[in-house]
């Protein structure tokens, strides 16, 4: 462990002069530059504090020595000649602080950097600083990322930060979550202790992120279970969602982004955009973002004061639908159905609000009824027996009925020859045993096609084919 006497023998310390106080009362643990005299109150224990000319100007040397003694500093370095008055010498001895005078020809940066390099070369100090920092971090297990970085920076004397990609000009330690790289702990300088502690910090941040993501996955799964639950199971699913931290009892607005091939990069981008979509003061919980059906679903939960809809400027230019503000578990399910329906009518880069769908909103509300969905599936279930045609049977029937039984117009929509449409319709009506000349039958089948395709259900299935 190095003392002031050891540092005075180094190249950086040879131009310093001991003018008062003991040179071996305390080991020197760090070197700090003090640009304002009040910064002495926050200097770490064992520091050798180098006062700048600004800090030394008009400085009360006796007051500075008292502060240094109270803080447990090892030494004070004053720029240029310093007082050797008897009261200064006596106080320096009593508080155990070495008072040094710096050479006028040596810059402050050279002094601080040179003494810091000399300290870092001391193996005993390296071990002591590293052990102390790790001990302090051990008490931080489970703390937030910001608190861990703050404590580590203060303990080791290096400024740690976090970056998504490695910075060439900095030192970097990889943060791993479940064995995969997930960012970097960044710091500057050549301090070996800082490098060792950075590895510990990176491991801690990896555990913090892994735990946070496990909680997030549990919330997402509970939310998806609530959305998929049949009406009779909604209350039980809502209880489980509450236990996992889903704020089911608030007022919800759903935003759906149509993105059939949503990857992790898009998911991260949507999460970042969702965080800025509403004022955090109006949210009772952070936005939830999950994969749902053929895209990404964002749930905003607000309090009674919030009436504004989310701002979508920060979201990717996809087909986006926004539901209406709804309360409670049933309202959450309803706004999700609304947002998905609105997104289905949005072109890429367009935002469609459910409350502006007009007549289409009625169809969406019908699609949200479990009994209507079951009835529609049962009505169209025979089409599952049409072999290769079964996958195209419902879209073909819908196009035909939507265009008032016109084979030519349906053929344009389906990109088929009119004769092919006629052939398909004959097979479809035979499988259903339906008389398309009857107005009520036509209306019922047309509505069933819309309901099933809106919910993206395959014939004969019991759940949306594209649900997450």
N, C-alpha and C positions, 0 to 999 in steps of 0.2 A: 504494500500500500504506500503510495507516494505522499510525502509531506511537502511543505513549502521549500524546505531545505533541498529536497531532491530536484524540484522544478527549477530552482535557481542555478543548478548546474547544467541545465539543458541549454541548447543554443538560443531558444526563445526567452529563457529566464535569465541569461547572463547580463542583460541590460537592465534588469530590475534591481532595485536596491532596497534591502530591509532597513526601515528607519525606526520601527517600533514593534513591540509585541513579540511573542514566541514564534519561531518558525517551524515548530513541530508539535504544537498543541493539538491540532486536529488533522486527520488525513484529508487530502484534497480529493473530492469525488467528481467535480466537474468544474468547467470554466464558463462563466457567463459574462456577457457584455451588458452593462447597465447604462442606458442612455438617459434615463430620468431617475433622480434620486429615490423617488417613491417605489421604483421597481425593486429596491433592496428588500422591501417587505414580502416579496414573493420569491426571492432567490432560494434555491433548494439548500438543504443542510449539506455542509461540507464544500460549498462552492467557493471558488476563488473568483471574486467579483471584480471585473475590470471596469472602472468608471470612465465614461467618455468625457470629453472636455465640456460638453453640454451639462452632464450630470455633476461634474466637479465645480462648475462655475457657481460661485456663491454657496458652495456646499459647507455645511457645518460638520467638520471632521469628527468632532466629539459625538454629535448626533448619529452620524453614519456608523461610527464604531459601536455605539450602543445597539443600534438596529442589527448590525452584523453579529454582535455577541448574542443577542436575543434569538436570532435566526439560526445560530450555530454555524456561521460561515467560517471558512478556514483563513481567508485573507481578503484584504481590500487593496486594489492597485489604483493609485491616483496618478493622473498624467502630470509629468513634470515634477519639479521640486515640491516637497511637502513639508509641513510644519513638524518640528521636533520639540515643540514646547513640552515642558514637564508634565502638564496635565494630559496631553495626548499620549505620551509615552506610558504614563501610569495607567490610563484607561485601557490602552491596547493590551498591556500585560494582564490586567484584571479580567477582561472579557475573553482573553485567549484568542485574539484575532491578530494575525500578522498584518502590519501596515507597510505597503511597498510603494516605492516611487518608480514610475516608468521613465525610460529614456526618451528625451524629446525627439530624437531622430528616428525612433521606431514607431510604425503606425499601429493603431489599435488592432486592426485586422490581423497583422502579422503576430502580434502578441497573443491574441485570443486563439488563432488557428495553431500557432506553434505550441502553446501550452496544452491545447486540447489534444494535439497529436502525441505529445509526450505522455499525457495521461492514458490515452488509448493503448499505448505500447506497454503499459504496466499489466502483467498477467494477473496479479492479485486483484487489482482494481477491476479488470475485465470480469473476473469471476464474481467479485462482490456485486458489481452493478447488475450483471446478468441475473444472479440469484435473487437480488432484491426486487428486480422488475418482475421476474417470474412469480415470486411469492405474492406480490401485489396483484398480479393478474389472476392468480389462483383464487383469490377472494371475489373475482368478477365473473365467475362461471355463471352463465345464464343472463348476464347483463346485455344491454343493447350494443350494437356495433359502435355507435358514437361514444358510449362510455368506455368501452374496451380500448378504442383508439386513443381517447383522451388520457386514460390512466397509463397506458403504455408509453405514450409520448412524454408525459411528465416524469415517469420512472426512469427512462433511459436517456432523456435529453435529445431525442430525435423526433422530428415531426412526421408521424405516420399518417398516411391517407389511403384511400381505396380508389382503384381505377379498374375499368372494364378491360382495358388492354394494357400490355406492358409498355412503359415509357422508356425509350432508349436512353434518355439522359438520367434516369433514376435507377435505384436499386429496386428490385421487385421480388416478392415472395408469392407463390401461387396459392390462391384460396381454392380448396377443393370441396365439392359437395357431392356426396355419394360417389367419390372417386373421380369425378369429372371437374376440370378447371372451371371456376366460376368467378374470375376476376383476380385482382392482385392487390397485395399490400405494398404500398409505395413509400420509399423514403430516400433521402439523399445523404451522401457522405460515405466515408470508408470505415466507420466505426464497427469493429467485429461484434461488439455487444449488441448493437442495433440490429445486425443481421441475424444473430441468434434469437433475439426477442421477436423479430419480425416473423420468424417461422412459427413461434408460439402463437402470436397474434393471428396469423393466417389460419392455423388449426382451430383456434377458438371461433373465428368468424365463420369458418366452414360449419362448425357445429351449430352456431346460432342460426345460420341460414337453413341448414338441414331441418332443424326443429321448426323453424317458421314455415317452411314449405310443407312439412308433414301436417302441421295444423291447418295450413291453407288447403291441402288436398282433402283433409277430413271435412272441412267446410264445403268444399266444392262437391264432394260426393254426397253430403247431406242435402245440399241444394238440389242436385240432380235427382236424388231419390224423392224429394218433395215434388218436383216438377213431373216426375213420371208416375207418381202414386195415383191409383184410382181414387175416386171421390170418397169411398168408404174408408180409405187408409190415410187421408190427408192429415187428420189430427195427430195420428201416431207419427207420421213423417215430420210434421211440424215440431213435435216435442223433441225428436232426435236432432233436428236441425238447430233448435235452440241450444241443446247441450253442446253442439259442436261450434257454437258461436255465430251462427247465421242469424241476423237480426230480423226474424220473420214477422215480428209484431209491429214494425214500423210502416212507413208509407213508401211504396216502391215505384220506381220507374225503370222499365227494361229497355235496353238498346240492343238490337240484334244486327250484326254485321254478316252479310252473306259472303262466306269464304269457304268453299268446299275443301280447299287444300290448305287450311291454316296450319302453318308450321310454328316452331318455337319462337322464331324471330318475330313473326307477326303477332304472336301471343304477347310477347314482351312489349312490342310497340303499342298494342291496344291497351295493355295495362298502364303504360306510361301516359297514353292519351286520356284514359279514363280518370286518372288521378287529377287531371286538370280540367275535367269537364264540368265540375260543379265546385262551388266554394266549399272548402272543407268544413267551414263553420256551419254549413247547412246539412252536413251529413252526420248521421248517427253511427256510421261504421264505414270503413274503407270500401270502395267499390269491389264487387266480386266479379271476376272474369272467368268464364268456363267455356269449354267447347260444347256446343249443343247443336244437334242435327247437322245442317250443312254450313255451319259458321261459328261465330263466337258471340256469346251472350254476356252482356254487362248489366249487373244489377246495382242500381243506386238506391240507397235507403236514406230517406230524409226525415226531418222532424216536422212538426205541425206548421212551423213558420215557412218552410220552403215551398215555393210554388213554381219556381223556374225549372224549365226542362234542361237536360244536359246540353252543353255546348259540344258540337262534334268536330270543331275545327282541327283538333289535335289527333283525330282518328284517321286511319288510312282511307283512301278514296274508294270505298266499296259501296255496294248497295246497302243502305242503312235504314232500319226501321225503328221508330220510337213509340213505345206504348204510352198509355195514359197513367196518371198517378193513381195508385190503388193501395188500399190498406190491408194489412194482415196477410196470413198465409194464402187464403183464397185470392186475395188481390194480387199477390206476387205471381201466382200461377196465371192469372188473367192478363196482367200486363206483359208477361212473357209471350203468351199466345198472340197478343196484339202486335208486339214488336216484330215477331217472326212473320206475321201476315203482312205488315207494312213493308218489311224488307223485301218480301217476295214481289212487291210491285215497284221496287226502286231500281232504277238503272244504275250501273257502276258510277260511283261518285255522287249519287243522288241520295238525299235524306227525305224519307216519307214518314209523316206522323200519322198514327192510327186514327186520331180524331179528325183527320181530313180525308179519310178514305171514302166517305159518303156511303153509297149503297153497299160497297164491298165490306164495310164494317159489320153489317148484319150477317153476312156469310161467315166472317171470321168468328163472330160470337157463337154461331151455330156449331162451327168446327170445334169450339172449346167445350162443347157439351159431350160428356162421356157417352151418354145414351145415344146421341145422334151419331157419334163416331162408330159405336158398336153396330147400330142399325145399318149404317152405310157399308161397313165391312161385310156384314152378313148378306146384304143385298147383292154385293159384287163378288162374293166369295166363289161362285161357280166359274168365274173367269180364270181362276187358278188352274183349271183343268184343260186349258187351251194349248198346252205345250209351249212351243217357241213364241206363239202369239201372246201368251199371258202377260208378258212384261209390257207390251204395247197396247193391250186391250183397253185399259181405262183411259189413257190419253187419246186413243182413237175415238172411243165413244164420247168423251167430253168434247173433242173438237167437232164431231158430227152434230151433237145436240146444241152446242154453243152457236153453231151457224145454221140453225133452223133446218137441219136435215139436208143441207147442201153438200153433196159429195165433192163438187169441184172446189168449194171454198175450204172444206176440211182438208182436201188433198193439198192445197197451197200451204196450209199451216203445218201439215205433217210431212211435206216434201214427198208426196206419193202421187201415183197416177190415180185418177178418180175411180177406175175399175178396181184398183187395189183396196181403196177405201170401201167400196161396195162389197167386195169379198169379205173383208174383215167384219163389217157390220152384220152381214148375214151369219157369220160364225158366232159373233158376240150375242146377237139376239137369240140364236138357237140355244146357246149355253145358258142364257138367263131365262129363256122361256118367256120373253117380254114382247108385248105388242106396242111398237113405237108409234102406232097411229093413235094410241090413247093419250090425251093430253096429260093426265095425272101421272101415268107411267113415265112419260118423257120427262116431266118435271122432277119426279122422284129420283130417276136415274141420273139426271143432270146434276141435281143437288148432291147425290151420293158421290159422283165422280169428283166434284169440287171438294167435298169434305175429305175424301180419302187422299187426294193429291195434295191438299193443303196440309194434312198431317203426315204426308209422305209415307203412307202405309202400303205395303204390298198386299195383293189379294190373299185372303185367308190368314193373314198374320194378326197378332194381337198387340203390336206396339209399332211406333214409327220406325221405318226401316233404317233411317239415317240418324237416329238419336244416338247421343254419346253414351 
